[in-house]
Amino acid sequence: MFSYYTVFKDETKLDINYIPSRLLHRLNELNLLNQFFSFVLRFPGKMSQRVLVSGKVGTGKTVLTQFFGMQLVREAEKRNINVHYVHVNCRECRGNMLHVLQRVLQRFYPNFPVRGYSLEELLQTLTSVLDEENAYVVLTLDELEYLVEKAGSDPIYQLTRLQETRPPNSPHRISLICILRQLEILKKLDESTRSTLQHNIIRLKEYSKSQLEDILNDRVSLAFKPNTVLPDAVSLVAELAEAEKGNARFAIELLWRAGKYADANGLSLVTPECVRMAMASVYSTVRKTDIASLSLHEKLFLLGIAKAFKQSEKAYISMGEAEETYRAVCEEFGEKPRRHTQLWEYLKKLSILGAVATRKGSTGARGRTTVISMPWIPAAQLEKELYNFLNKEEASG
């Protein structure tokens, strides 16, 4: 029977739709949502609420609102209040409010027909169903941009002013959370529609590298077998995701890809090299023509850096370590090593090229050290390419 070793314990914990049992670095925003919707539990039916949640891709908008929704429903059940949280992606609904409302109704009637109703009829049907069930809905419209671009103001206006079409003193049944990347898209709505939405806004900032590391380590404990992901691998993923504007979604997917490369290569550990292989599958940043354009000693220096990473399981090396392997490479090719100041110039060029990345490290006797990483290309692949170039140059020279 076919079998193989895997570093994973439960891959589903790295799925884009997975909602963690605890929310890291978004507790302030979660508390705000709880405050905005506290009336649902304290005074059900007395009012409705509308909240905007904005932030760039990967800042946790969806996971924040879904986590909030699970908590709200759980607390409502304890109080015997019939509250439903419904999360609808407007992009998946092709920016069509009819499809959005059909999904809400299918929460109560799974076989509710998907055709044959106007927007007004669906809104009336929804309120009738909620009255019959004595139920309340917190509806989240994710990726609201698609609804705005496709349908404009009217559907949103009708939804937000729904209570005005009901008999006096009727319970308020529907509250809204609208998720969007940039608030500027609301300028495409007419003034009266904007005024119904812009009272409560929660803005999510980009995650920092340390915050991304916390999120990744939490997922590592859930998704991977114990001690199979090296700390340097997590650090490198966090660094790359920080460069992608603090994108936690990108970080989690890159971590999953790195685990897949570990499995594919029969490794028992997810190393920085696995991360580099995963990153190279997403972005190919260094072309052969770029490498060919380097001078001989620039190639030798880059080869030394590649060897240093290939021979270790580290995500970062010091300038001193890079110089040491460079000198070994020069000896291999019978070349006299260049001086320290010249290597600094090489390092700047390689950084601009995208072959390496640099940052300031700890403070030593000579001041702050420079730390080198090679995030975008596998060390083994780069070493092979450089040897091909260098051996051809040596043969032709």
N, C-alpha and C positions, 0 to 999 in steps of 0.2 A: 504493500500500500504506500502511495506517495505521501511523504511528510517532509516538512522543513521547519527550521527554527525561525521564529519571528520575535522581534523586539516588542511587538504590541501586546497589550493585555486587552484593550477594548478600543478599537479604532473609532467607534461611534462617538466617543468623547471629543473627537477632533472634527466632527461633522459641523458644517456651517449652521445647521438647524438645532444643534444641541444647546440646551439651556442649562448652565451650571447650577449647582445647588447653593452656591454663594457667589455674590457679585463683588468683584474686586475693583477698587478705585472709581466706583460710581455710586457710593453710598449717599453722598450729598444730593446728587440728582434723584436718587431713589426716594430719599426723604421728601424732596420737593413734590414728586408725584404723589406720594402718600398724603401730603398736606393738601394738595389740590383736589384730591378725590376722597378725602376723609368723610365728606357729607354723604357719600354713597352708603357708608356703613352707619353713620350717625342719624341721618335724616333721609332715608331712601325715598325717592320720588319728589322731593321738595325743590330740587334744582338740577341743572345739568352743567357740565363743564367742558371747556375746550382748551387743549394744551398743545403747543408746538414744541417738538423736539428736533433740534437741528445740529448738524455736525458732519464732518467729512467722512468719507468711506472708512470703515474700520474703527470708528470711535465708540462703538458699542450702543448705537441707538436702538437697534432691534432687540438685542439681548436685554438691554435695560427695560424696555417697555414690556417685553414678554415675561421677564422675571417679576416685574411689578404686577402684571396681570395674574400670574399664578398665585402670588401672595394675596392679592385682593380677593380672588375667588375663594381661596382657602379660608380667609377670615370671614367672608360673607357666609360661607357654609356653617361656620361655628355659630353665627347669629341668626341662622335660618332666613337669610335674605337671598333671593334668587337672582344672583348677579352672574352675568356671562361676560367673559373677556374674549373678543373676536379680533384677530389680527389678520388683516388682508393686505396683500402686496398689490399696489395699483399697477405696477409694471406687469405682473402676471395676469392681471385683469385687463390689460391693454388700454389702460386709461379710461375704462368704461364704467360709469357709476352703476349701470344696470347689473353688470357682473359682480360688482362689489356687494350690492344689496342682496343679490341672489345667494352669495356665499353666507351672508349673515342669516338669511332665512333658512338656508339648508342646515344651519346649526340646530334649528328647532324641528325642521321637517326635511330630512335628508333627501327625499325624493321630490322636493319642490321643483316644478318645471323651470327650465332655464330660458324659455322663450315665451312670447305672447303677452308681456306686460310692459306698460309704460313706466317711466320713472315715478310719476305721481301714484300710480296703482301700487307699485312695489313699496313705496313709503307708507301708504295707507295700510297695506297688508301687514307690513312689519309692525307698525304701531298697534294694530289689532291683535296680532299674535302676542306681542309683549303684554298687552292688557289682559288677554285671556290667561296667560301664564303667570301674571303678576311678576314679570321679569324685568331686569334692567340690563342694559348692554353698555359696556365701554368698548367702543369700536376704534381700533387703531388703523389708520390709513398710512401704510408704509410706502415710501417712495412716492409721495404726493405729487412730485413734479410731473409724473406721467399723466395723472388725472388733470392737472392744471393745463398742461400742454395740449392734451387731446380734447378735453371737454370745456375748458374755460371756467367761467364763474358760476353759471346757472346751477349745475348739479350740487356744487358745494354750498351755494346759497340756500337751495331748497332743503338740504340736509340740516344745515345749521339753524334754519328758521322753522323747522318742522313743528316745534311746540306751538307756534303762533297759529297753526292751522287746526289745532285740537280744541275741544270744548274748554271753557274756563275751569280752572282748578284741576285739570287732568294731570296725573303724575308725569313727571319728566322721566322718560324711559331711556334716552340715548345720550351718552357723553362721547366726546371725541378726543383722540390723540392723533395728531398729524406729524408724521416724520418726513423730514426733507433735509437735503444736504445744505442748501443755501437759502436763506430767507428772501433773497432778492427775487426768487421766482414768484413770490406773492405779488409783486408789482404788476404781474399780468392779470391779476384779478381786479374786478371793479372795487371801488372804495367801500361800498356797503358790505361786500363779502369779506374784504380784508378786515374790516372792523370787528367782525364776528370771531375772527381767529387770533388776533394778535395781542390778546390780553395777557396770556401766560406763556412765556417762552423759556425753555431750558436749552442752553447751549452747551454742547459737549466739546471739550478741548481735545487736542491730539494727545495720545498716550506718550509718556516719556519712555526712555529705554528701560529704566528701573521698573516702571509700571508694567511694561511689556514682559519683562523677565518674571515678574510676579504672576502674571496671567499664564505665561507659558509653563512655569514650574507647577502651577496648579493643574494644568492640563496634562503635564507629564505624569504626575502622580496618579491621574485617572486613566490615562490611555496607554501607558507603557509599563512594561515589567520593571520591577525595582532595579535601580542602578544600571539601566541600559542607555540612558541619555547623559552624555558628559556635560558638566556645567558650562564648559567653553562653547559647546554646540548651542546651548540655550542662549548664551550671551551673544553669539554671532547672529542667530536668528533675530534676536531683539534689536541688534544694531542695524540689520538690514531693514527690518520693519519700521524702525524709527526714521530711516532715510525715506521710507515710503509714506511719510507724513503721519507717523504713529499709527499705522494700520494694523490693528490686532487681528483682523480677519486674514490679512496677508501673512502675518506671523504664524498663526495656527495652521494655515494651509502649508506653509513652507516647512514647518516642523513635521507635519504628516508626510510630505514628500521626502524629507530627509530620512524618516523612518523606513519608507519604502525602498530608498536606495540602500539603506543598511541591510534590509532583508534580501534585496536583489543580489547583493555582493556577498551574502553569507556571513555578515558581520554580527557580532553579539553586542556591539555598542553603536549608538548614533554619535558620530564624531563630527568635528567641524568640516572634515572633508566630505561627509555625507551632505552637510548643509550646502557646501560649495557645489556639489553635483546637482542638488535640488535647485539651487539658484540658477545654475547654468541652463537648466531645462526650462526655466521661466524667461530669463533674459540672457541672450548671448552678447556680452558686452565687449569682448576682446576679439577682434578679427585677425586672421592670419596675416592680412596685409599690414595691420598695425605692428605685429611682431616683426615682420620682415623689414619694416622701416627703421627698426632700432639699430644702433651701432653695435659693434661686436661686444664691447664691455657692458653696454646696457642689457644686451641679451644675457651675458654671463652673470650679471648682478641679479636679473630677474630669475634666472635659472637657480642661483643660490637661494633666493627667497622661496621658490617653489620647492626645492629640496628640503629646506628647513621645515616647511609645513608638511610635506609628505612624510618626513621622518619622525614627526611628532603628532600628538593628538591635540595640539593647542590651536586656538583660534587667533592668537596674537603672538608676535615675536618682537624682540627689541631690535634696534638698529645694530647693536653689537652682535647679536645672533645672525643677522642678515649678512654683516660683513664677514663673519667667521666662515659661513658656508660659501660666500662669494670667493674668498681666498682659496678654499678647497677646490672650487670649480676652476679657478684660474690655474691652479697647479695641474689639474686634470688636462687642461687644454694647452699647457705650456705658455701661459700668458702672465705677464707681470701685473699684479693687482694695482688698481688705481688708488689714489689717496682718499682719505675720509671726506674731504670737502667736495671732491668730484662725485663721490657716491651720493652725497646729498642732492646734487643736481640731477643725478639719475633717478633718485627716488621721487623728486618733484615731477619729473616727466612721466614716470610710470604711474604716478597718482593721477595726473591729468588724463593719461591714456585710459584709465579705468582698470589697469592690471592689478593695482594694489590700492589700499586705503590707509591713511595715516591719521593718528590723533596723538595728543599729548598724554603721556602716562604719568607715573609717579615721579616725585622729586628725588633726585639723587645728588651725589657729590658735585656733579657738573651741571646741576640744574635739572629741569624737567626732561625726562627721557621721551623719545618718540617711539610709539607703538605702531607696528605694521600689521595689517590684516590683508587677507586676500579673499574677499567675500564672494566674488562673482564668477570664479572659474576654478574647477578642481585642480589641485596641485599636481596630481599624477598626469592629467591631460596636458597641462601647461608644460610640465617637464618634458613630456614626449615631443610636443611641438617644438620646443626650443632645441632639443637634441637633434631633431630632424634638420632644422635651419643651420645649426652650428656645424654639424657633420658635413652638410652640403658645402658650406662656406670653406671648411677646412680642406675638403677634397678638391674644390675648384681653385683654392689659393695656392 
